[in-house]
């Protein structure tokens, strides 16, 4: 809260306190006729205090909320700087509510350091409650290495995919220990789709020691690593279709497909599209 706001609030609150004190000491409004031309000193003081404009409740509430929010952000930042696992893992899953004064560069560096910490701490034998954050850390690490080191990128992405199908991860998504519960199921669905999408792109492009596979984005898009994630059931195929579509858009700069038809999955086009060969759409691929 600014100094000006504190001064303003203090002045008005002192007036309210003074009026309350006068009333309690016997200067009731029934004894102070406002139409009278002669008032006691106590009544005059009460009128002066009551004449002070009331502080809007919403303004006071907002000021208090802002102060609490700033305090909460500062506390979270202290935990992150101290390298506390709870704060670090929660940051990997969603590094929100950092102090507003931080630059984007600092926020990015904090996130990358958090990712490295989680992989170093838990990469070998994670507990179930650690799996969601580790899965996200592996995904981020792999996604950032797609161009610079595709071999390592695929390794990290496959580790992320393996965690997604571990049966222990399903209850862990609701764990409060490392903040996984703060994200709803759609967050983890999209994460799983992104993991597969990047693996599909790497398969399409090829990596050192493995030839490109153009078919994976032409006529037989399929899961590259473990699928479906343990928490998915009837929507698993739909989510894989989304992963294929995401992969196509990433490879072809935002286009669903050159012909306007999304990539097929296991040879089956999205049922909402016109059937193949009816002349209303082309299934040709680049």
Sine and cosine of phi, psi and omega as CSV:
sin_phi,cos_phi,sin_psi,cos_psi,sin_omega,cos_omega
0.00,0.00,0.71,-0.71,-0.06,-1.00
-0.94,0.34,0.32,-0.95,0.02,-1.00
-0.89,0.46,-0.63,0.77,0.00,-1.00
-0.88,0.48,-0.71,0.70,0.02,-1.00
-0.89,0.46,-0.66,0.75,0.00,-1.00
-0.89,0.46,-0.68,0.73,0.00,-1.00
-0.89,0.45,-0.71,0.71,-0.02,-1.00
-0.88,0.47,-0.73,0.68,0.01,-1.00
-0.90,0.44,-0.66,0.75,-0.02,-1.00
-0.88,0.47,-0.68,0.73,-0.01,-1.00
-0.88,0.47,-0.72,0.70,-0.04,-1.00
-0.95,0.31,-0.59,0.81,0.02,-1.00
-0.93,0.38,-0.59,0.81,0.05,-1.00
-0.89,0.46,-0.61,0.79,0.04,-1.00
-0.90,0.44,-0.67,0.75,0.00,-1.00
-0.92,0.40,-0.63,0.78,0.03,-1.00
-0.90,0.43,-0.66,0.75,0.00,-1.00
-0.88,0.47,-0.69,0.72,0.00,-1.00
-0.90,0.43,-0.62,0.78,0.02,-1.00
-0.90,0.44,-0.67,0.75,-0.01,-1.00
-0.90,0.45,-0.64,0.77,0.01,-1.00
-0.91,0.41,-0.67,0.74,0.02,-1.00
-0.89,0.46,-0.68,0.74,-0.02,-1.00
-0.93,0.37,-0.44,0.90,-0.03,-1.00
-1.00,0.10,0.02,1.00,0.11,-0.99
0.87,-0.49,-0.08,1.00,-0.01,-1.00
-1.00,0.01,0.95,0.31,0.01,-1.00
-0.98,0.21,0.45,-0.89,-0.04,-1.00
-0.89,0.46,-0.41,0.91,0.02,-1.00
-0.93,0.37,-0.41,0.91,0.02,-1.00
-1.00,-0.05,-0.08,1.00,-0.03,-1.00
-0.85,-0.53,1.00,0.09,-0.01,-1.00
-0.94,0.35,0.87,-0.49,-0.08,-1.00
-0.91,0.40,-0.34,0.94,0.01,-1.00
-1.00,0.06,-0.17,0.98,-0.03,-1.00
-0.95,0.31,0.54,-0.84,0.03,-1.00
-1.00,0.00,-0.09,1.00,-0.03,-1.00
-0.76,-0.66,0.89,-0.45,0.02,-1.00
-0.84,-0.54,0.45,-0.89,0.11,-0.99
-0.95,0.32,0.26,-0.97,0.05,-1.00
-0.85,0.53,-0.65,0.76,-0.02,-1.00
-0.90,0.43,-0.65,0.76,0.01,-1.00
-0.93,0.36,-0.64,0.77,0.05,-1.00
-0.87,0.49,-0.65,0.76,0.02,-1.00
-0.91,0.41,-0.61,0.79,0.00,-1.00
-0.91,0.42,-0.70,0.72,0.01,-1.00
-0.88,0.48,-0.63,0.78,0.01,-1.00
-0.90,0.45,-0.64,0.77,-0.01,-1.00
-0.93,0.36,-0.66,0.75,-0.03,-1.00
-0.95,0.32,-0.32,0.95,0.01,-1.00
-0.96,0.27,-0.26,0.97,0.03,-1.00
-0.91,0.42,0.78,-0.63,-0.02,-1.00
-0.85,0.53,0.65,-0.76,0.05,-1.00
-0.94,0.34,0.57,-0.82,0.05,-1.00
-0.98,0.22,0.83,-0.55,0.04,-1.00
-0.82,0.57,0.77,-0.64,-0.04,-1.00
-0.86,0.52,-0.67,0.75,-0.03,-1.00
-0.89,0.46,-0.60,0.80,-0.01,-1.00
-0.91,0.41,-0.71,0.70,0.04,-1.00
-0.88,0.47,-0.70,0.71,-0.02,-1.00
-0.88,0.48,-0.70,0.72,0.00,-1.00
-0.90,0.44,-0.65,0.76,0.00,-1.00
-0.90,0.45,-0.67,0.74,0.02,-1.00
-0.91,0.42,-0.68,0.74,0.01,-1.00
-0.89,0.46,-0.66,0.75,0.02,-1.00
-0.88,0.47,-0.65,0.76,0.00,-1.00
-0.91,0.41,-0.67,0.74,0.02,-1.00
-0.91,0.41,-0.64,0.77,0.01,-1.00
-0.89,0.45,-0.68,0.73,0.02,-1.00
-0.89,0.45,-0.65,0.76,0.02,-1.00
-0.91,0.42,-0.65,0.76,0.01,-1.00
-0.91,0.42,-0.68,0.73,0.03,-1.00
-0.89,0.46,-0.67,0.74,0.00,-1.00
-0.90,0.43,-0.64,0.77,0.02,-1.00
-0.91,0.42,-0.68,0.74,0.03,-1.00
-0.88,0.47,-0.65,0.76,0.01,-1.00
-0.90,0.43,-0.63,0.78,0.03,-1.00
-0.90,0.45,-0.66,0.76,0.01,-1.00
-0.91,0.42,-0.64,0.77,0.02,-1.00
-0.90,0.43,-0.71,0.71,0.00,-1.00
-0.89,0.45,-0.51,0.86,0.02,-1.00
-0.98,0.19,-0.14,0.99,0.02,-1.00
0.95,0.31,0.49,0.87,0.00,-1.00
-0.95,0.30,0.79,-0.62,-0.10,-1.00
-0.80,0.60,-0.66,0.75,0.00,-1.00
-0.85,0.53,-0.73,0.68,-0.04,-1.00
-0.94,0.34,-0.64,0.77,-0.03,-1.00
-0.92,0.40,-0.73,0.68,0.00,-1.00
-0.90,0.43,-0.66,0.75,0.03,-1.00
-0.88,0.47,-0.58,0.81,0.03,-1.00
-0.91,0.41,-0.65,0.76,0.01,-1.00
-0.87,0.48,-0.62,0.78,-0.01,-1.00
-0.98,0.19,-0.24,0.97,0.02,-1.00
0.24,-0.97,1.00,-0.07,-0.11,-0.99
-1.00,0.10,0.97,0.25,-0.03,-1.00
-0.98,-0.19,0.17,-0.99,0.16,-0.99
0.86,0.51,0.58,0.82,0.15,-0.99
-0.99,0.17,0.31,-0.95,0.02,-1.00
-0.80,0.60,0.69,-0.72,-0.09,-1.00
-0.91,0.42,-0.39,0.92,-0.05,-1.00
-0.96,0.26,-0.21,0.98,-0.02,-1.00
-0.93,0.36,0.62,-0.79,0.06,-1.00
-0.98,0.21,0.31,-0.95,0.05,-1.00
-0.88,0.47,-0.59,0.81,0.01,-1.00
-0.90,0.44,-0.67,0.75,0.01,-1.00
-0.92,0.40,-0.68,0.73,0.03,-1.00
-0.86,0.50,-0.68,0.74,0.00,-1.00
-0.90,0.44,-0.69,0.73,0.00,-1.00
-0.90,0.44,-0.64,0.77,0.03,-1.00
-0.88,0.47,-0.68,0.74,-0.01,-1.00
-0.91,0.42,-0.71,0.70,-0.02,-1.00
-0.89,0.45,-0.64,0.77,0.05,-1.00
-0.90,0.44,-0.62,0.79,0.02,-1.00
-0.90,0.44,-0.68,0.74,0.04,-1.00
-0.86,0.51,-0.73,0.69,-0.01,-1.00
-0.89,0.46,-0.65,0.76,0.00,-1.00
-0.88,0.47,-0.73,0.68,-0.05,-1.00
-0.88,0.47,-0.68,0.73,0.01,-1.00
-0.91,0.42,-0.66,0.75,0.00,-1.00
-0.92,0.39,-0.68,0.73,-0.04,-1.00
-0.94,0.35,-0.72,0.69,-0.26,-0.97
-0.87,-0.49,0.05,1.00,-0.11,-0.99
-0.86,0.50,-0.50,0.86,-0.10,-1.00
-1.00,0.09,-0.81,0.59,-0.08,-1.00
-0.68,-0.73,0.97,0.24,-0.05,-1.00
-0.95,0.30,0.58,-0.82,0.19,-0.98
-0.97,0.23,0.38,-0.92,0.00,-1.00
-0.80,0.61,-0.67,0.74,-0.03,-1.00
-0.92,0.40,-0.31,0.95,0.00,-1.00
-1.00,-0.02,-0.22,0.98,-0.12,-0.99
-0.90,0.43,-0.68,0.73,-0.01,-1.00
-0.85,0.52,-0.72,0.69,0.01,-1.00
-0.91,0.41,-0.63,0.78,0.01,-1.00
-0.92,0.39,-0.64,0.77,0.06,-1.00
-0.86,0.51,-0.71,0.71,0.02,-1.00
-0.91,0.41,-0.63,0.78,0.01,-1.00
-0.90,0.44,-0.70,0.72,0.04,-1.00
-0.89,0.46,-0.67,0.74,0.02,-1.00
-0.87,0.49,-0.75,0.66,-0.03,-1.00
-0.87,0.49,-0.69,0.72,-0.02,-1.00
-0.88,0.48,-0.72,0.70,0.01,-1.00
-0.92,0.40,-0.67,0.75,-0.05,-1.00
-0.89,0.46,-0.57,0.82,-0.03,-1.00
-0.98,0.18,-0.12,0.99,-0.02,-1.00
-0.93,-0.37,0.16,0.99,-0.07,-1.00
-0.82,0.58,-0.66,0.75,-0.04,-1.00
-1.00,-0.03,-0.63,0.77,-0.11,-0.99
-0.97,0.22,-0.60,0.80,-0.04,-1.00
-0.47,-0.88,0.97,0.22,-0.08,-1.00
-0.87,0.49,-0.48,0.88,0.02,-1.00
-0.90,0.43,-0.75,0.66,0.04,-1.00
-0.92,0.39,-0.59,0.81,0.03,-1.00
-0.85,0.53,-0.72,0.69,0.00,-1.00
-0.90,0.43,-0.60,0.80,0.01,-1.00
-0.87,0.49,-0.74,0.67,0.00,-1.00
-0.91,0.41,-0.66,0.75,-0.02,-1.00
-0.91,0.41,-0.60,0.80,0.06,-1.00
-0.92,0.39,-0.56,0.83,0.08,-1.00
-0.91,0.42,-0.64,0.77,0.05,-1.00
-0.90,0.44,-0.69,0.72,0.01,-1.00
-0.89,0.45,-0.63,0.78,0.01,-1.00
-0.89,0.45,-0.63,0.78,0.04,-1.00
-0.91,0.41,-0.57,0.82,-0.05,-1.00
-0.90,0.43,-0.46,0.89,-0.03,-1.00
-0.99,-0.14,0.00,1.00,0.05,-1.00
-0.94,0.35,0.83,-0.56,-0.04,-1.00
-0.83,0.55,-0.44,0.90,-0.04,-1.00
-0.95,0.31,-0.26,0.97,-0.09,-1.00
-0.98,0.22,-0.42,0.91,-0.07,-1.00
-0.86,0.50,-0.82,0.58,0.06,-1.00
-0.91,0.41,-0.43,0.90,-0.03,-1.00
-0.92,0.38,-0.38,0.93,0.01,-1.00
-0.91,0.42,-0.32,0.95,0.04,-1.00
-0.97,-0.24,0.19,0.98,-0.04,-1.00
-0.95,0.32,0.66,-0.75,0.06,-1.00
-1.00,-0.05,-0.21,0.98,-0.12,-0.99
-0.87,0.49,-0.70,0.72,-0.03,-1.00
-0.86,-0.52,0.33,0.94,0.14,-0.99
0.99,0.11,0.18,0.98,-0.02,-1.00
-0.89,0.46,-0.51,0.86,-0.06,-1.00
-0.90,0.43,-0.32,0.95,-0.04,-1.00
-0.93,0.37,-0.34,0.94,0.01,-1.00
-0.97,-0.23,0.66,-0.75,0.02,-1.00
-0.99,0.17,0.07,-1.00,-0.10,-0.99
-0.90,0.44,-0.53,0.85,0.00,-1.00
-0.89,0.46,-0.51,0.86,0.07,-1.00
-0.87,0.49,-0.72,0.70,-0.02,-1.00
-0.96,0.26,-0.53,0.85,0.10,-0.99
-0.86,0.51,-0.74,0.68,-0.02,-1.00
-0.91,0.41,-0.59,0.81,0.05,-1.00
-0.88,0.47,-0.71,0.70,0.02,-1.00
-0.89,0.46,-0.65,0.76,0.03,-1.00
-0.90,0.44,-0.65,0.76,0.01,-1.00
-0.91,0.42,-0.62,0.79,0.05,-1.00
-0.86,0.51,-0.77,0.64,0.00,-1.00
-0.91,0.41,-0.64,0.77,-0.01,-1.00
-0.86,0.52,-0.70,0.72,0.00,-1.00
-0.92,0.39,-0.61,0.79,0.06,-1.00
-0.91,0.42,-0.62,0.78,0.03,-1.00
-0.90,0.45,-0.68,0.73,0.03,-1.00
-0.88,0.47,-0.69,0.73,0.02,-1.00
-0.90,0.44,-0.60,0.80,0.04,-1.00
-0.92,0.39,-0.64,0.77,0.02,-1.00
-0.90,0.44,-0.70,0.72,-0.07,-1.00
-0.98,0.22,-0.51,0.86,-0.14,-0.99
1.00,0.08,0.40,-0.92,0.06,-1.00
-0.73,-0.68,0.29,-0.96,0.04,-1.00
-0.78,0.62,0.82,-0.57,-0.03,-1.00
1.00,-0.07,-0.07,1.00,0.03,-1.00
-0.59,-0.81,0.77,-0.64,-0.03,-1.00
-0.93,0.36,0.45,-0.89,0.09,-1.00
-0.88,0.48,0.43,-0.90,0.03,-1.00
-0.80,-0.59,0.99,0.12,-0.06,-1.00
-0.86,0.51,-0.44,0.90,-0.07,-1.00
-0.89,0.46,-0.43,0.90,-0.09,-1.00
-0.92,0.40,-0.35,0.94,0.08,-1.00
-0.89,-0.46,0.31,0.95,0.02,-1.00
-0.89,-0.45,-0.89,0.45,-0.10,-0.99
-0.69,-0.72,0.11,0.99,0.08,-1.00
-0.46,-0.89,0.88,0.47,0.06,-1.00
-0.91,0.42,0.72,-0.69,-0.05,-1.00
-0.44,-0.90,0.26,-0.96,0.03,-1.00
-0.91,0.42,0.68,-0.74,-0.02,-1.00
-1.00,-0.04,-0.57,0.82,0.01,-1.00
-0.84,-0.55,-0.22,-0.97,-0.07,-1.00
-0.79,0.62,0.72,-0.70,-0.02,-1.00
-0.35,-0.94,0.57,-0.82,0.00,1.00
-1.00,0.03,0.26,-0.96,0.10,-0.99
-0.85,0.52,0.44,-0.90,-0.13,-0.99
-0.87,0.48,-0.48,0.88,-0.06,-1.00
-1.00,0.06,-0.11,0.99,-0.01,-1.00
-1.00,-0.05,0.50,-0.87,0.08,-1.00
-0.70,-0.71,-1.00,-0.09,-0.10,-1.00
-0.94,0.34,-0.33,0.94,-0.04,-1.00
-1.00,-0.05,0.08,1.00,-0.10,-0.99
-0.85,0.53,-0.68,0.74,-0.02,-1.00
-0.93,0.36,-0.65,0.76,0.03,-1.00
-0.87,0.49,-0.68,0.73,0.01,-1.00
-0.91,0.42,-0.55,0.83,0.05,-1.00
-0.94,0.34,-0.58,0.82,0.10,-1.00
-0.88,0.48,-0.64,0.77,0.06,-1.00
-0.90,0.44,-0.65,0.76,0.03,-1.00
-0.88,0.48,-0.66,0.75,0.04,-1.00
-0.89,0.45,-0.66,0.75,0.02,-1.00
-0.91,0.42,-0.65,0.76,0.04,-1.00
-0.89,0.46,-0.67,0.74,0.01,-1.00
-0.87,0.49,-0.68,0.73,0.00,-1.00
-0.88,0.47,-0.70,0.72,-0.01,-1.00
-0.90,0.43,-0.61,0.79,0.00,-1.00
-0.93,0.36,-0.64,0.76,-0.02,-1.00
-0.96,0.29,-0.58,0.81,-0.08,-1.00
-0.93,-0.36,0.55,0.83,0.17,-0.99
0.82,0.58,0.79,0.61,0.12,-0.99
1.00,0.00,-0.09,1.00,-0.01,-1.00
-0.99,0.10,0.64,-0.77,0.10,-0.99
-0.91,0.41,-0.67,0.74,0.08,-1.00
-0.07,-1.00,0.44,-0.90,0.00,-1.00
-0.83,0.56,-0.54,0.84,-0.02,-1.00
-1.00,-0.03,-0.07,1.00,-0.05,-1.00
1.00,0.03,0.05,1.00,0.01,-1.00
-0.96,-0.27,0.79,-0.61,0.00,-1.00
-0.90,0.44,0.33,-0.94,0.04,-1.00
-0.87,0.50,0.57,-0.82,0.03,-1.00
-0.99,0.11,0.43,-0.90,0.07,-1.00
-0.89,-0.45,0.86,-0.51,-0.03,-1.00
0.80,0.59,0.56,0.83,0.05,-1.00
0.98,0.19,0.09,1.00,-0.01,-1.00
-0.92,-0.40,0.88,-0.48,0.01,-1.00
-0.97,0.23,0.43,-0.90,0.07,-1.00
-0.75,0.67,0.81,-0.59,-0.07,-1.00
-0.89,0.46,-0.28,0.96,0.02,-1.00
-0.98,0.19,-0.20,0.98,0.01,-1.00
-1.00,0.00,0.39,-0.92,0.05,-1.00
-0.85,0.52,0.58,-0.81,0.01,-1.00
-0.89,0.46,0.50,-0.87,-0.02,-1.00
-0.89,0.46,0.73,-0.69,0.10,-0.99
1.00,-0.01,0.09,1.00,-0.01,-1.00
-1.00,0.01,0.02,1.00,0.08,-1.00
1.00,0.09,-0.09,1.00,-0.03,-1.00
-1.00,-0.02,-0.22,0.98,0.03,-1.00
-0.43,-0.90,0.50,-0.86,0.02,-1.00
-0.98,-0.18,0.65,-0.76,0.07,-1.00
-0.98,-0.19,0.30,0.95,0.02,-1.00
-0.91,0.41,0.51,-0.86,-0.01,-1.00
-0.77,-0.64,0.44,-0.90,0.13,-0.99
-0.97,0.24,0.00,0.00,0.00,0.00
